[in-house]
């Protein structure tokens, strides 16, 4: 259960783009959480809310895209979704596979409110 | 509304420090192993048997990670090797920065092998690179032969799996072949060892393998 420190890392990254002094401008934080990233999306959402509460980021909410677990077979070149815990190619049975998606934990982009964007 | 594209890994700060650790260890020719398991699988016992088994063949340093207490470091220091205890105070995994701080407390010049014993947890430590050359997962037979299937993330990120407590097999409802096959189903590249830290079965093969990986620098 390390979603709290993950949430803090996300805040730290946002702060490099939008310094604290500019007010509650960040509306949305898009992040990607892979199915095998070891992070529980609901828990991360809760922790992020708790961390930004009462801060300049209090208006920001997380938009979490959960990415499926996909692998590429080194044997036959097949790309497939990993079902359950079977890391074997369903086409040729090879175990020589590489996970190509589903382990990511990434801040994709942030959306700023109109005030920040200079519309107001 | 305006959008700022970021596309950065959330754990990038940890990964950067891990890379620094890796570079430092490489510079000193040290093989670093991140030893992970659930609580009670036998990590510390394996460290002890490994130190006995290697004898003076490799110079070993140990970093012990624990949620609380320095009990493990006290066990390990009896073997006369440099050991640093990290107490995470509730933290469920070691992070690269903690290991970096610990490395500054060890004389690295003479070491061949560094064993980093992580906090007992098969979930979170999978995602935190510490700068190790490889992760070794200890799974004990007492945990059941279906254990690997429940923790694919850890086994996918590991290079080695050590099936420990094989001396208990007569008393357990655990099929060793099934345990092994489940681990290999998650990651076919795993190097598999079968050990007992009570009888020391399998420890010589494990130590010989470590010798091939961490052999003394010229």
Interface residues (C-beta under 8 A of the other chain):
Chain A: X1 X2 X5 X6 X9 X10 X12 X13 X14 X17 X18 X27 X31 X36 X37 X38 X39 X84 X85 X86 X87 X88 X94 X95 X96 X99 X103 X104 X105 X106 X107 X108 X109 X110 X111 X112 X113 X114 X116 X117
Chain B: X1 X2 X3 X4 X5 X6 X7 X8 X9 X10 X11 X12 X13 X91 X92 X93 X123 X124 X126 X127 X148 X149 X150 X152 X153 X156 X182 X184 X185 X186 X187 X188 X189
